[in-house]
Amino acid sequence: MGRGGQSTAGAVVTPPRDEFAQQRREAKEILGQRPLATRRIGLLALAGSHAYGLARPDSDNDYRGFYVAPTAEVLSLQPPVPQLERNEPDLCVYEVSKFCHLASKANPNVLEILWAPVLSQDSAGELLRANRDAFLSERVRTTYGGYAMSQLKQLEKLADRNPDRVEKFARHLFRLFEQGSSLLSTGDMSIRVADPDELRRISTAPVEEIKQRFHELDAEFRQLESVLPPEPDYRRINEMLLEIRRESL
């Protein structure tokens, strides 16, 4: 019996809405096209504003992930292509060795792929995502803080010429601080920002207010207590990479 004595038998259950249904359809098409069609794609994830919860109606889709090169390419004189790219939509898929290298360096654009919404993955993608903590280290403080600083410098150059671009760089710098702080303090990250409306608001503030807020966050970020180890777990990363290579023999 349902609430108030009413039977729920035969009730129509509405399935949860797939927030990324359009991106899943597009990703399926991309996987059948060049340059991915003839490659083993270990992971393809949604990146950019749609993943962050900051998309506008005209926002483009961004896809990132990694592929596993065939053993013959890995062992041959000519090394595998380090990354596969295309435009419209934007796509960047790294060879798994390069992916692991960049993730272990705490490259924000690569590391976040292990937390981003998954559109397609095989056993290699499942393995790396299940062990994503192996890639984390105190380097997060340097890379995320450094990337945020680079966004500030870019928006300062454009302050008087292109307000729309200023807002874009501001959104990225505040997002980087939020995600980096989460990684440092918890060892985990939500790819979607906590309060998209507030982040948009501060990103459209006068440049001097953005700069002031940046310096406040930067000071907090530098002093934030960390749960991360000094270095990533290279042994575990290497074991995962070898397992993926053996699977491709």
Secondary structure as UniProt FT lines:
FT   HELIX           3..5
FT   TURN            9..10
FT   TURN            19..20
FT   HELIX           21..31
FT   TURN            34..38
FT   STRAND          40..47
FT   HELIX           49..52
FT   TURN            57..58
FT   STRAND          62..68
FT   HELIX           71..75
FT   STRAND          83..86
FT   TURN            87..89
FT   STRAND          90..95
FT   HELIX           96..104
FT   TURN            105..106
FT   HELIX           108..111
FT   HELIX           112..114
FT   STRAND          118..121
FT   HELIX           123..130
FT   HELIX           132..135
FT   HELIX           139..158
FT   TURN            159..161
FT   HELIX           163..186
FT   HELIX           196..203
FT   HELIX           207..223
FT   HELIX           234..247
//
